[in-house]
Amino acid sequence: MKKIMCHVSCAMCQTLLVSLLFVTAGCGYTTRSMVASKYRTIYITPFVNKIDITNQSYVGDKYKIYRPLLETDITKAIINKYLLDGNLKPIQKGTADVVLKGELIDFRRDPLRYTDSDDVAEYRLNLVVNLELVDNKTKETVWTENSFTGEFSYFTSGSTAIPESSAITSAIADLARRVVERTVEQW
């Protein structure tokens, strides 16, 4: 009887040990740098503003807004985000491993909520860009993303209201974060 109990007890220990190994091993979901082994440096070309503010032909365009030098603010934010991230070092074009090209194609302010008097209470700002990452040595495209978006929602009144200029800064920061994540993370 003792021998049977010992075998049952050992089998339970083995099952428990194997289960513990699977639990501590995780599910295999990880993020790792897509560029760490191949690329070390990046050049970010100044973003180009391709928003056509002269062509407003439909009702939805009344929420389009224009901010001078927005493309410059986006370029600076993306460079700063790469510096903070540390996976790719921003340098001059001639010696960079990869080149990031971008163009601002849309900047919208979409209403999300209204007050009882039909005034807009909350907006979502959307910064939409086209991106292309190019290997600087081979001149081959590593990846492209069209209509890549950064966004930020904000209230226009009440205790949580913030100025639109702060919301724009937050939308730029969100776009910069997403661009860097798209470049360095491989899921």
C-alpha positions in Angstrom: 0.0 0.0 0.0 2.9 2.4 0.9 4.4 1.7 -2.5 1.2 2.6 -4.4 0.9 5.8 -2.4 4.5 6.7 -3.1 3.9 6.3 -6.9 0.7 8.3 -6.8 2.5 11.0 -4.8 5.4 11.0 -7.2 3.1 11.3 -10.2 1.3 14.2 -8.6 4.6 15.9 -7.9 5.7 15.4 -11.5 2.4 16.8 -12.8 2.7 19.7 -10.4 6.3 20.4 -11.5 5.4 20.3 -15.2 2.5 22.6 -14.6 4.7 25.0 -12.7 7.2 25.0 -15.5 4.5 25.9 -18.1 3.1 28.7 -15.9 6.5 30.3 -15.3 7.5 29.9 -18.9 4.7 32.3 -20.0 2.7 32.2 -23.1 5.4 33.2 -25.5 4.0 36.6 -26.2 6.9 39.1 -26.4 8.0 42.3 -27.9 11.4 42.5 -29.3 13.2 45.0 -31.3 12.7 44.5 -35.0 15.8 46.6 -35.8 18.2 45.7 -33.0 20.2 43.2 -35.0 20.3 44.9 -38.3 19.9 48.7 -37.8 21.4 51.0 -35.2 20.9 54.5 -36.7 18.1 56.5 -38.3 17.6 59.7 -40.2 14.2 61.3 -40.0 13.5 63.5 -43.0 11.6 66.7 -42.2 7.9 65.8 -42.6 6.1 67.5 -45.5 2.7 69.1 -45.1 0.4 67.7 -47.8 -2.9 69.0 -46.3 -4.9 70.8 -48.9 -6.7 73.5 -47.0 -8.1 75.1 -50.2 -10.3 72.1 -51.0 -13.2 72.1 -48.5 -16.1 70.8 -50.4 -18.2 68.8 -47.9 -19.8 69.4 -44.5 -17.2 67.2 -42.6 -14.5 69.7 -43.6 -15.8 72.3 -41.2 -13.9 70.3 -38.5 -10.6 70.4 -40.3 -8.1 72.7 -38.7 -4.8 74.1 -39.8 -1.8 74.8 -37.6 1.2 76.4 -39.2 4.5 74.4 -38.9 2.7 71.4 -37.6 4.9 69.1 -39.7 8.0 70.7 -38.0 6.5 69.9 -34.6 5.8 66.3 -35.6 9.4 65.9 -36.9 10.9 67.2 -33.7 8.7 65.0 -31.5 9.6 61.9 -33.5 13.3 62.6 -33.3 13.0 63.2 -29.5 11.0 60.0 -29.1 13.8 58.0 -30.9 16.4 59.6 -28.6 14.3 58.7 -25.6 13.6 55.1 -26.8 17.3 54.4 -27.5 16.9 51.6 -30.0 17.8 53.7 -33.0 20.1 56.7 -32.8 19.0 59.7 -34.9 21.9 60.9 -37.0 22.7 62.6 -40.3 21.3 61.1 -43.5 24.6 60.1 -45.2 25.6 57.7 -42.4 22.3 56.4 -41.2 21.3 52.8 -41.5 17.6 53.6 -42.3 15.7 56.7 -43.4 12.2 57.6 -42.2 10.2 59.6 -44.6 6.8 61.1 -43.7 4.1 63.4 -44.9 1.2 65.0 -43.0 -1.9 64.3 -45.0 -4.7 65.2 -42.6 -5.4 67.0 -39.3 -8.9 66.7 -38.1 -11.0 67.7 -35.0 -13.9 65.3 -34.8 -16.7 66.0 -32.3 -17.4 63.1 -29.9 -19.9 64.5 -27.4 -22.4 67.3 -27.3 -23.9 69.3 -24.5 -27.7 69.6 -24.0 -27.6 72.8 -26.0 -25.8 71.0 -29.0 -22.4 72.6 -28.4 -19.4 70.3 -28.8 -18.3 69.1 -25.3 -15.5 66.7 -26.5 -13.3 66.5 -29.5 -10.9 64.0 -30.9 -7.8 65.3 -32.7 -6.4 63.1 -35.4 -3.0 63.6 -37.0 -2.8 61.4 -40.1 0.6 60.7 -41.8 2.0 58.5 -44.5 5.3 56.8 -43.5 8.1 55.0 -45.3 11.1 53.4 -43.8 14.0 52.9 -46.3 17.2 51.0 -45.9 19.8 53.7 -46.6 22.4 51.3 -48.1 20.2 49.2 -50.4 17.5 51.9 -51.0 14.9 49.2 -50.5 11.7 49.9 -48.6 11.6 48.2 -45.2 7.9 49.1 -44.6 5.3 51.6 -45.5 2.3 52.8 -43.6 -0.4 54.9 -45.2 -2.9 56.8 -43.1 -1.0 56.2 -39.9 -2.8 58.1 -37.1 -2.0 59.7 -33.8 -4.9 61.0 -31.7 -6.0 62.7 -28.5 -9.4 63.4 -27.1 -10.2 66.4 -24.9 -13.1 68.2 -23.3 -13.8 71.8 -24.2 -15.5 72.8 -20.9 -15.8 71.7 -17.3 -13.2 70.6 -14.8 -11.4 68.3 -17.3 -11.2 70.9 -20.1 -7.8 71.6 -21.6 -6.8 74.2 -24.2 -6.7 73.0 -27.8 -2.9 73.8 -28.0 -2.3 71.3 -25.2 -4.5 68.7 -27.0 -2.5 69.2 -30.2 0.8 68.7 -28.3 -0.6 65.5 -26.8 -1.8 64.2 -30.2 1.7 64.9 -31.6 3.2 63.0 -28.7 0.9 60.0 -29.4 1.8 60.0 -33.0 5.5 60.1 -32.2 5.1 57.2 -29.8 3.3 55.1 -32.3 5.8 55.8 -35.1 8.7 54.7 -32.9 6.8 51.6 -31.7 6.0 50.8 -35.4 9.7 51.0 -36.2 11.3 49.2 -33.4 8.8 46.6 -32.2 8.0 43.3 -33.8 5.0 41.5 -32.5 
